[in-house]
Amino acid sequence: MSNGPVSGDGIAITIPLGKTVFWSTVCQATDEQYVRVTTSTGEVVFEASGASPDGHSPYQYGQGTFSTSAFNTTDYLVYIGINSGASWQSVMWDQNSISSGSTTYYSAYNFISEDATDQDYNDTHLAVQWFEFVG
């Protein structure tokens, strides 16, 4: 069961210390989509913005990695909006993991957003994911 819909104005998430985190954003919208992740103290971890070239086709507008050790925190805030954060979208999200028995091997957060009134929740998708073990 997903969380939300909630405002995209600072969704609190936790990521374990010492993880290399992969992120990517995809949109399917005419309006400029915007994502930003910060530490709980406001330090920007990453941000990206973009729009579908034709307004309807899926388009990847950002991707990258970061290390939670570089920010020395486990607490982050996710912002999902339009036009560089001029307004915040309605967001549904969930945390997922792949486990066997009591051991978790992979974890991810997925966020989908709605930037207007058609309630299709296909305007932005943000994925934030990491492996639990290195090597």
Stockholm file with secondary structure:
# STOCKHOLM 1.0

chainA/1-135         MSNGPVSGDGIAITIPLGKTVFWSTVCQATDEQYVRVTTSTGEVVFEASGASPDGHSPYQYGQGTFSTSAFNTTDYLVYIGINSGASWQSVMWDQNSISSGSTTYYSAYNFISEDATDQDYNDTHLAVQWFEFVG
#=GR chainA/1-135 SS CCEEEEESEEEEEECCTTCEEEEEEEECCSSCEEEEEEETTSCEEEEEEECCSSSSSCEEEEEEEEEHHHHTCSEEEEEEEETTTTEECEEEEEEEEEEETTEEEEEEEEEEEECSSSCCCCSEEEEEEEESSCC
#=GC SS_cons         CCEEEEESEEEEEECCTTCEEEEEEEECCSSCEEEEEEETTSCEEEEEEECCSSSSSCEEEEEEEEEHHHHTCSEEEEEEEETTTTEECEEEEEEEEEEETTEEEEEEEEEEEECSSSCCCCSEEEEEEEESSCC
//
